[in-house]
Every structure is written in C-alpha cells, then in structure tokens.
Amino acid sequence: RPSSHIGDIMIQQPSIYSRQPSMSHRKSSITSVRNFYRRVNPSFMTRRSTLSTTFDRLFSERGSANSQMDEEDKNHVFVMSGLDGYHMRGHIDVVPVNLIVHRGSPLFDQWFHLFPMQWRAYLRFCANPMRLLEVVGLALVTGGIYSDIPATSRGVSQIYSLVLVTTTVWSFSRLYPAVSSHHEWFQSANILFKYKRFSLMPVYSARLVTVLLLECIWPTVYTFICFPVVGLAGDLKSLCSISFLLAANNLCYLSLGATLGSLAQHVAYGMSAATIVSQGSVVASGFFTSLPPSIDWVKYCSPFYWTMQGIFKSIFRWSDSLDCVSGSSSSVGSNQCFLEYDFIIDDLKKRGIYIASFNVDSSDNIFTAAIALVAITVFLHVVLFLRCFFAYYRVNWEEVTRRS
C-alpha cells in the first residue's frame, strides 16, 4: 500500500485489493468523522488546506483528537491535503507511526531511516522513462548533427558550437525544476524542523546525498553517447573528464536553483532570481565577449566558464594540427598548422583563456576547473544548510536586531 511519512504520522492510501466495508458501515463511519471534524474545526470540510497548515493542525491536535475519537473514527479518518505540495484525490487513512527513530536516536539511525524515503521520492522525479528518453534522444540527435567534423578551421568552429550547446543544456535543464522541487521540499522539511522530529544533519544530508547521486547519472549517459558518435573523444580518459565536468556543472546550477528555491518566499521569485544569476554567469564567462578589466575577475565565479574551459582542454592538445593553406611549422608537415594558430583559439587566448597553447602548462590541465566547480557547489550548499539551520533553530532576526 503506497504511503508517505511526514513527522509522527504515516498517511496510507487504501489498497484496492483490501477488504472493503459494507456500504452502510462506510456511510456511518464517514458521517461520524465529518461530525467530529466539524466540532474540532468547522471550516475543515469546506476548504482545501495547504501542506503547512494541514500538518501543523494535525500535529497540534494529535493528542486531543485521539482522546476524543472512538475506535470507529480512528480507522476512517479522511483528509484532503497535499504531500510535498502535490494534491491527492480520494480518501486516505491517517495511521499513527511507531516512533522507533526520533531526534534522540543516533544520527546514523536517523539518516538510514530518512535516506530510503528521500531516495524513493526523488527517484520518481529524476529517474523515469521519460527522462531516459529525453537524455538518450538528445545525445543521439546532437551527436548526429555534429558528426563528421573535418580537420579544418571549420571543424574547430563546429566543435566550439558543440561544446557551447552541451554546456548550455546541462546548465539550465535542471536549474528551474530544482527551484520548484526544493522549494516544496523545504516547506515539507520546515514542518519537521518546527516540531524537532529529527535532528538537522540527517534531514539535510539525506536529501543532499540523494540529489548528488541521482543527478550525476544523466550527464554521464549523455557524454558516453554523444561524444563517441561525434568522434571527438575516442579514449576513455577524455570521456571520463568530460562527463565529470558536465556532471559538476549540472550540480552547480542545480545547487543554485535549490538554494534560491529554499530562500524565496514564492516559487516565482526563485525562478526570477535563478534567471538573473544563471544568465549573468553565462555572459560573465568571457566566451562571448571580453569583460572590462575592473570586473574581469567575475568570470572565475561562473561555473559556465570553468566547464567550457575544461571540456576544451579535454578535447584539444597543444600538439593537435589542422589542414591549412601553408604550414606554420615543418614539424607538422606541409599544409598543416598547429591548432593554437586557429582564429577561435587565438581569440580565446586574447581573453585570457588558454587552450592548446605551447609552453603554457594550464592549457592541458583540467584539475583547476574541476576544483573550482566543486568549490562553487560546496559554497551553495553551505548557504542552503545555513537556511535550514536558521529554520531549525527558529532564529528571530527581529529580536536579534533589537537586542544588538
């Protein structure tokens, strides 16, 4: 029977295979429950409660309701409410849960109690047949469009376009869904924070581990389908480097959406803030235009900058050459030029982005880009944790300001 755990209660939908009570017994049960809730809360049967007010009332009235209800009422309590922001239709039973795991339990026991619940809930949102069809189909279509790239200056331009499209896809595909889903998650978790059902770290870390593990799958699938079709990354090392960079970039922008979704009072505000910050990071990356010297440092805060640079370094080497009219060096043969003399590579070099450059150690090093992406993700999750921390301990900022 499908169920959902929220705090001290478990909401369980009746199974269609379970033994159904007779019609007369069902009508009498429903009538008695409606009469009971009209006595406790006259407006309950006429309005559609939000998640927070519904479970806030259930928690506060749990003790008094159990003392007033008879045995027949306890077995047939029907609530119209929403779980994690999604409304349910039909009748659901509210069944008390045995409080084996609680805030006083060891942290590992709390975590292993919460992690499977978070995993099952997020798995339906992240890993489903439609998501598989979307990622695989996009990888095949993109690889087919950019296949048969020539070893000329035109080929370098096509590779630049491919990396730009790929990075853009894995910057925005999960950003806006993260704003909505984490806003709903924070509203649900806020109830647990209010009643101190569990400790803060198990609640936060269970969600964090679930998101990190599941969201790393699809960039890897995309990389190992698209780039071999294009023929750019034939060795396993390059494929692993590109998949790690795309996954890290995806987690950066997803963490940005999660942080803004939890901070925003409404989802629409979070979406607007996500658009401003994410588009600003793309423009500030330096791959489209040169920034003024006074704000050139902003590009180092952009995940888009580090991902594009890292993928280029995974694909190109300083010793690569391409076809040209006159060779730049006798070491690469006639009608061959080193890649660093290409117009696009030379233009990026003028902006301080060194790719396939001779005697420049950083032109083949993706370690810095990987560390930067991880650092940005950690910073965003620190902000998200602080948001949960202040919600858990109910910091009254007006009182703090008044005392200071």
RODO-2510 file (C-alpha; in nm, 4 decimals, decimal comma):
residues 404
     n   res          X          Y          Z
     1     r     0,0000     0,0000     0,0000
     2     p     0,1566     0,3320    -0,1010
     3     s     0,2382     0,5539     0,1948
     4     s     0,4205     0,8710     0,2892
     5     h     0,5939     0,9538     0,6182
     6     i     0,5625     1,3078     0,7500
     7     g     0,6884     1,3615     1,1027
     8     d     0,4976     1,1498     1,3537
     9     i     0,2275     1,0215     1,1175
    10     m     0,2086     0,7981     0,8182
    11     i    -0,0505     0,8651     0,5509
    12     q    -0,1554     0,5475     0,3794
    13     q    -0,3779     0,5108     0,0770
    14     p    -0,6283     0,2245     0,0932
    15     s    -0,5394    -0,0700    -0,1265
    16     i    -0,7898    -0,1623    -0,3970
    17     y    -0,7342    -0,5261    -0,3057
    18     s    -0,8115    -0,4809     0,0622
    19     r    -1,1417    -0,5964     0,2072
    20     q    -1,3939    -0,3151     0,1749
    21     p    -1,6506    -0,2451     0,4494
    22     s    -2,0182    -0,2625     0,3732
    23     m    -2,1947     0,0431     0,2322
    24     s    -2,3965     0,1076     0,5470
    25     h    -2,0878     0,0775     0,7686
    26     r    -1,8926     0,3101     0,5370
    27     k    -2,1640     0,5752     0,5374
    28     s    -2,1953     0,5694     0,9150
    29     s    -1,8150     0,5958     0,9515
    30     i    -1,7899     0,8906     0,7147
    31     t    -2,0800     1,0657     0,8849
    32     s    -1,9256     1,0242     1,2296
    33     v    -1,5871     1,1531     1,1103
    34     r    -1,7409     1,4565     0,9417
    35     n    -1,9353     1,5364     1,2569
    36     f    -1,6186     1,5037     1,4626
    37     y    -1,4146     1,7403     1,2410
    38     r    -1,6973     1,9902     1,2295
    39     r    -1,6778     2,0018     1,6109
    40     v    -1,2984     2,0416     1,6097
    41     n    -1,2652     2,2689     1,3055
    42     p    -1,5892     2,3765     1,1349
    43     s    -1,4105     2,5032     0,8237
    44     f    -1,2092     2,1845     0,7658
    45     m    -1,4569     2,0078     0,5385
    46     t    -1,5185     2,3148     0,3215
    47     r    -1,1686     2,4395     0,2392
    48     r    -0,8647     2,2880     0,0715
    49     s    -0,5777     2,3068     0,3165
    50     t    -0,2207     2,3826     0,2214
    51     l     0,0580     2,1483     0,3227
    52     s     0,1863     2,3539     0,6152
    53     t    -0,1494     2,4391     0,7702
    54     t    -0,2819     2,0859     0,7291
    55     f     0,0056     1,9127     0,9039
    56     d     0,0506     2,1947     1,1523
    57     r    -0,3063     2,1305     1,2639
    58     l    -0,2583     1,7525     1,2600
    59     f     0,0447     1,7808     1,4872
    60     s    -0,1188     2,0229     1,7299
    61     e    -0,4450     1,8320     1,7512
    62     r    -0,2966     1,4831     1,7515
    63     g    -0,3262     1,4369     2,1234
    64     s    -0,6710     1,5896     2,1670
    65     a    -0,8091     1,4152     1,8598
    66     n    -0,7009     1,0702     1,9751
    67     s    -0,8676     1,1249     2,3117
    68     q    -1,2000     1,2344     2,1592
    69     m    -1,2325     0,9820     1,8756
    70     d    -1,3880     0,6429     1,9241
    71     e    -1,2472     0,3247     1,7705
    72     e    -1,4627     0,3539     1,4583
    73     d    -1,3418     0,7099     1,3900
    74     k    -0,9755     0,6164     1,4334
    75     n    -0,9959     0,3660     1,1497
    76     h    -1,1628     0,6006     0,8990
    77     v    -1,0135     0,9490     0,9073
    78     f    -1,0331     1,1124     0,5666
    79     v    -0,8159     1,4162     0,4949
    80     m    -0,7943     1,6243     0,1777
    81     s    -0,4380     1,7523     0,1855
    82     g    -0,1183     1,7730    -0,0178
    83     l     0,2081     1,5848     0,0272
    84     d     0,5198     1,7773    -0,0764
    85     g     0,2981     2,0305    -0,2493
    86     y     0,1077     1,7813    -0,4649
    87     h    -0,2645     1,7381    -0,4029
    88     m    -0,4119     1,3890    -0,3766
    89     r    -0,7598     1,2833    -0,4738
    90     g    -0,9716     1,0330    -0,2908
    91     h    -0,9713     0,9126     0,0670
    92     i    -0,6564     0,8446     0,2639
    93     d    -0,6140     0,6975     0,6111
    94     v    -0,4078     0,8679     0,8808
    95     v    -0,2312     0,5961     1,0810
    96     p    -0,0001     0,6644     1,3810
    97     v     0,3594     0,5546     1,3279
    98     n     0,5626     0,3735     1,5896
    99     l     0,8293     0,6251     1,6914
   100     i     1,1269     0,3921     1,6792
   101     v     1,3546     0,6534     1,5206
   102     h     1,3416     1,0068     1,6536
   103     r     1,5614     1,3045     1,7359
   104     g     1,7155     1,1279     2,0337
   105     s     1,8276     0,8306     1,8224
   106     p     2,1865     0,8086     1,6913
   107     l     2,2469     1,0233     1,3853
   108     f     2,3251     0,7223     1,1666
   109     d     1,9949     0,5577     1,2628
   110     q     1,8081     0,8748     1,1709
   111     w     1,9958     0,9020     0,8412
   112     f     1,9283     0,5407     0,7403
   113     h     1,5635     0,5954     0,8300
   114     l     1,5314     0,9114     0,6165
   115     f     1,7533     0,8246     0,3195
   116     p     1,5330     0,5488     0,1678
   117     m     1,2302     0,7772     0,1921
   118     q     1,4125     1,0632     0,0184
   119     w     1,5539     0,8238    -0,2411
   120     r     1,2139     0,6824    -0,3361
   121     a     1,0564     1,0282    -0,3515
   122     y     1,3317     1,1854    -0,5665
   123     l     1,3799     0,8786    -0,7857
   124     r     1,0365     0,9249    -0,9400
   125     f     1,1208     1,2897    -1,0091
   126     c     1,4689     1,2355    -1,1558
   127     a     1,4904     0,8826    -1,2984
   128     n     1,1909     0,7809    -1,5057
   129     p     1,1294     0,6516    -1,8611
   130     m     1,0582     0,9993    -1,9967
   131     r     1,3844     1,1318    -1,8557
   132     l     1,5729     0,8399    -2,0119
   133     l     1,4091     0,9045    -2,3486
   134     e     1,4912     1,2748    -2,3220
   135     v     1,8621     1,2328    -2,2440
   136     v     1,9320     0,9463    -2,4848
   137     g     1,7350     1,1100    -2,7648
   138     l     1,9091     1,4442    -2,7150
   139     a     2,2518     1,2773    -2,7118
   140     l     2,1825     1,0882    -3,0341
   141     v     2,0375     1,3920    -3,2120
   142     t     2,3243     1,6195    -3,1029
   143     g     2,5860     1,3602    -3,1955
   144     g     2,4248     1,3038    -3,5338
   145     i     2,4141     1,6749    -3,6150
   146     y     2,7812     1,7305    -3,5304
   147     s     2,9192     1,4056    -3,6750
   148     d     3,1850     1,4008    -3,9492
   149     i     3,3686     1,7111    -3,8286
   150     p     3,6510     1,7989    -4,0694
   151     a     4,0066     1,8615    -3,9503
   152     t     3,9964     2,2229    -4,0655
   153     s     3,9237     2,5625    -3,9182
   154     r     3,5570     2,4966    -3,9918
   155     g     3,5809     2,1827    -3,7786
   156     v     3,7161     2,3824    -3,4851
   157     s     3,4184     2,6156    -3,5172
   158     q     3,1795     2,3180    -3,5105
   159     i     3,3482     2,1766    -3,2014
   160     y     3,3169     2,5147    -3,0335
   161     s     2,9443     2,5141    -3,1154
   162     l     2,9021     2,1574    -2,9844
   163     v     3,0692     2,2357    -2,6516
   164     l     2,8630     2,5543    -2,6193
   165     v     2,5343     2,3696    -2,6808
   166     t     2,6260     2,0838    -2,4463
   167     t     2,7304     2,3119    -2,1620
   168     t     2,4176     2,5249    -2,2026
   169     v     2,1937     2,2174    -2,1907
   170     w     2,3492     2,0935    -1,8667
   171     s     2,3385     2,4393    -1,7135
   172     f     1,9663     2,5059    -1,7481
   173     s     1,7951     2,1674    -1,7883
   174     r     1,7815     2,1047    -1,4120
   175     l     1,8074     2,4610    -1,2812
   176     y     1,4415     2,5596    -1,2947
   177     p     1,2996     2,2201    -1,1826
   178     a     1,5353     2,2428    -0,8832
   179     v     1,3872     2,5786    -0,7819
   180     s     1,0365     2,4313    -0,7692
   181     s     1,1197     2,0915    -0,6166
   182     h     1,3472     2,2271    -0,3431
   183     h     1,1002     2,4997    -0,2560
   184     e     0,8402     2,2270    -0,1936
   185     w     1,0956     2,0121    -0,0086
   186     f     1,1893     2,2988     0,2209
   187     q     0,8236     2,3636     0,3014
   188     s     0,7844     1,9976     0,3978
   189     a     1,1124     1,9836     0,5888
   190     n     1,0193     2,3026     0,7704
   191     i     0,7434     2,1091     0,9473
   192     l     0,9993     1,8569     1,0731
   193     f     1,2233     2,1466     1,1794
   194     k     0,9375     2,3081     1,3711
   195     y     0,8490     2,0001     1,5739
   196     k     1,2089     1,8701     1,6008
   197     r     1,1034     1,5266     1,4774
   198     f     1,4609     1,4524     1,3626
   199     s     1,7974     1,6200     1,4005
   200     l     1,9042     1,8730     1,1386
   201     m     2,2030     1,6918     0,9883
   202     p     2,0222     1,3649     0,8966
   203     v     1,7376     1,5556     0,7311
   204     y     1,9711     1,7758     0,5282
   205     s     2,2355     1,5139     0,4423
   206     a     1,9796     1,2528     0,3317
   207     r     1,8415     1,4969     0,0776
   208     l     2,1906     1,6107    -0,0266
   209     v     2,3257     1,2608    -0,0919
   210     t     2,0110     1,1618    -0,2818
   211     v     2,0301     1,4609    -0,5152
   212     l     2,4045     1,4315    -0,5762
   213     l     2,3898     1,0616    -0,6627
   214     l     2,0863     1,0704    -0,8896
   215     e     2,1705     1,3917    -1,0734
   216     c     2,5190     1,2684    -1,1730
   217     i     2,3760     0,9825    -1,3796
   218     w     2,2325     1,1692    -1,6780
   219     p     2,5323     1,3889    -1,7751
   220     t     2,7424     1,0710    -1,7789
   221     v     2,4901     0,8902    -2,0001
   222     y     2,4791     1,1891    -2,2349
   223     t     2,8591     1,2084    -2,2629
   224     f     2,9151     0,8403    -2,3362
   225     i     2,6545     0,8514    -2,6158
   226     c     2,7026     1,1923    -2,7781
   227     f     3,0802     1,2340    -2,7949
   228     p     3,1628     0,8863    -2,9331
   229     v     2,9009     0,9473    -3,2060
   230     v     3,0730     1,2765    -3,2893
   231     g     3,4123     1,1036    -3,2829
   232     l     3,5844     1,3699    -3,0724
   233     a     3,6700     1,1690    -2,7629
   234     g     3,7950     0,8277    -2,8562
   235     d     3,9862     0,7488    -2,5383
   236     l     3,8254     0,6642    -2,2056
   237     k     4,0205     0,9303    -2,0144
   238     s     3,8759     1,2150    -2,2208
   239     l     3,5229     1,0744    -2,1894
   240     c     3,5563     1,0479    -1,8106
   241     s     3,6914     1,4041    -1,7890
   242     i     3,4062     1,5470    -1,9960
   243     s     3,1397     1,3519    -1,8048
   244     f     3,2802     1,4678    -1,4703
   245     l     3,2860     1,8323    -1,5829
   246     l     2,9300     1,8177    -1,7172
   247     a     2,8061     1,6448    -1,4014
   248     a     2,9833     1,9013    -1,1811
   249     n     2,8389     2,1867    -1,3877
   250     n     2,4921     2,0319    -1,3624
   251     l     2,5269     2,0074    -0,9840
   252     c     2,6458     2,3693    -0,9631
   253     y     2,3387     2,5091    -1,1349
   254     l     2,1092     2,2611    -0,9618
   255     s     2,2525     2,3714    -0,6261
   256     l     2,1936     2,7309    -0,7314
   257     g     1,8293     2,6519    -0,8051
   258     a     1,7915     2,4593    -0,4784
   259     t     1,9368     2,7464    -0,2754
   260     l     1,7228     3,0122    -0,4429
   261     g     1,4133     2,7916    -0,4151
   262     s     1,4600     2,7498    -0,0410
   263     l     1,5330     3,1192     0,0133
   264     a     1,2450     3,2503    -0,1984
   265     q     0,9082     3,3082    -0,0379
   266     h     0,7332     3,2050    -0,3601
   267     v     0,8461     2,9823    -0,6474
   268     a     0,8031     3,2693    -0,8965
   269     y     1,0559     3,4802    -0,7056
   270     g     1,3021     3,1921    -0,7083
   271     m     1,2581     3,1446    -1,0835
   272     s     1,3249     3,5139    -1,1494
   273     a     1,6354     3,5149    -0,9314
   274     a     1,7616     3,1959    -1,0967
   275     t     1,7248     3,3528    -1,4416
   276     i     1,9195     3,6648    -1,3419
   277     v     2,2046     3,4792    -1,1717
   278     s     2,2401     3,1992    -1,4280
   279     q     2,2251     3,4245    -1,7333
   280     g     2,4695     3,6599    -1,5663
   281     s     2,7132     3,3724    -1,5107
   282     v     2,6940     3,2795    -1,8809
   283     v     2,7567     3,6348    -2,0000
   284     a     3,0389     3,6823    -1,7494
   285     s     3,2179     3,3632    -1,8593
   286     g     3,4170     3,5503    -2,1249
   287     f     3,3358     3,3111    -2,4101
   288     f     3,1037     3,5599    -2,5806
   289     t     3,2683     3,8945    -2,5169
   290     s     3,5587     4,0446    -2,3262
   291     l     3,4758     4,1883    -1,9863
   292     p     3,6071     4,5246    -1,8665
   293     p     3,9323     4,4840    -1,6686
   294     s     3,7656     4,6091    -1,3496
   295     i     3,5176     4,3182    -1,3411
   296     d     3,7168     4,0551    -1,5278
   297     w     3,7509     3,8588    -1,2022
   298     v     3,3767     3,7810    -1,2102
   299     k     3,4332     3,5055    -1,4664
   300     y     3,6094     3,2960    -1,2007
   301     c     3,2766     3,2742    -1,0145
   302     s     3,0991     3,1347    -1,3208
   303     p     3,0527     2,7551    -1,3480
   304     f     2,9946     2,8060    -1,7212
   305     y     3,3474     2,9480    -1,7588
   306     w     3,5162     2,6539    -1,5856
   307     t     3,3093     2,3896    -1,7653
   308     m     3,3662     2,5277    -2,1150
   309     q     3,7369     2,5690    -2,0497
   310     g     3,7712     2,2194    -1,9016
   311     i     3,5898     2,0459    -2,1888
   312     f     3,8020     2,2268    -2,4490
   313     k     4,1155     2,1172    -2,2676
   314     s     3,9870     1,7582    -2,2593
   315     i     3,9338     1,7594    -2,6373
   316     f     4,2280     1,9659    -2,7675
   317     r     4,6024     1,9280    -2,7120
   318     w     4,8779     2,1726    -2,7993
   319     s     5,0239     1,9209    -3,0448
   320     d     4,6999     1,8954    -3,2483
   321     s     4,7082     2,0259    -3,6025
   322     l     4,4606     2,1047    -3,8777
   323     d     4,4590     2,1493    -4,2520
   324     c     4,5614     2,4932    -4,3800
   325     v     4,6986     2,6579    -4,6925
   326     s     5,0547     2,6998    -4,5677
   327     g     5,2088     2,5140    -4,2779
   328     s     5,3147     2,7039    -3,9661
   329     s     5,5988     2,4677    -3,8886
   330     s     5,7942     2,1996    -4,0670
   331     s     5,7398     1,9631    -3,7744
   332     v     5,3718     1,9118    -3,8667
   333     g     5,4245     1,8703    -4,2408
   334     s     5,3098     2,0666    -4,5401
   335     n     4,9628     2,2213    -4,5481
   336     q     4,9320     2,1648    -4,1726
   337     c     4,9074     2,4233    -3,8933
   338     f     4,9152     2,3913    -3,5160
   339     l     4,5744     2,4281    -3,3583
   340     e     4,6766     2,7278    -3,1479
   341     y     4,7008     2,9408    -3,4634
   342     d     4,3320     2,8924    -3,5402
   343     f     4,1227     3,2099    -3,5206
   344     i     3,8919     3,0873    -3,2414
   345     i     4,1750     2,9523    -3,0243
   346     d     4,3756     3,2704    -3,0769
   347     d     4,0730     3,4880    -2,9900
   348     l     4,0167     3,2965    -2,6651
   349     k     4,3851     3,3396    -2,5818
   350     k     4,3445     3,7173    -2,6032
   351     r     4,0696     3,6954    -2,3397
   352     g     4,2945     3,5020    -2,1023
   353     i     4,1541     3,1568    -2,1867
   354     y     4,4496     2,9389    -2,2899
   355     i     4,3614     2,6244    -2,4853
   356     a     4,6049     2,4090    -2,6871
   357     s     4,8838     2,6618    -2,6282
   358     f     5,2514     2,5664    -2,6451
   359     n     5,4623     2,6238    -2,3321
   360     v     5,1520     2,7064    -2,1231
   361     d     5,1134     2,4454    -1,8507
   362     s     4,7492     2,5325    -1,7807
   363     s     4,6409     2,4711    -2,1414
   364     d     4,6105     2,0950    -2,0806
   365     n     4,5254     2,0992    -1,7098
   366     i     4,1591     2,0434    -1,6164
   367     f     4,2327     1,9931    -1,2468
   368     t     4,1797     2,3622    -1,1675
   369     a     3,8438     2,3653    -1,3456
   370     a     3,7278     2,0542    -1,1546
   371     i     3,8303     2,2018    -0,8180
   372     a     3,6561     2,5318    -0,8984
   373     l     3,3273     2,3568    -0,9858
   374     v     3,3383     2,1519    -0,6668
   375     a     3,4141     2,4654    -0,4614
   376     i     3,1169     2,6541    -0,6108
   377     t     2,8858     2,3601    -0,5365
   378     v     3,0103     2,3370    -0,1777
   379     f     2,9604     2,7107    -0,1262
   380     l     2,6000     2,6963    -0,2500
   381     h     2,5233     2,4009    -0,0246
   382     v     2,6720     2,5848     0,2720
   383     v     2,4239     2,8653     0,2044
   384     l     2,1409     2,6100     0,1769
   385     f     2,2499     2,4453     0,5027
   386     l     2,2509     2,7816     0,6806
   387     r     1,8963     2,8389     0,5560
   388     c     1,7919     2,5057     0,7077
   389     f     1,9925     2,5790     1,0235
   390     f     1,8120     2,9060     1,0929
   391     a     1,4772     2,7422     1,0163
   392     y     1,5535     2,4525     1,2520
   393     y     1,6554     2,6689     1,5450
   394     r     1,3962     2,9363     1,4656
   395     v     1,6219     3,2388     1,4789
   396     n     1,4123     3,5514     1,5360
   397     w     1,6030     3,8133     1,3400
   398     e     1,3846     4,0971     1,4630
   399     e     1,4704     4,0054     1,8208
   400     v     1,8414     3,9763     1,7352
   401     t     1,8361     4,3191     1,5682
   402     r     1,6535     4,4755     1,8586
   403     r     1,8995     4,3400     2,1163
   404     s     2,2023     4,4474     1,9140
***
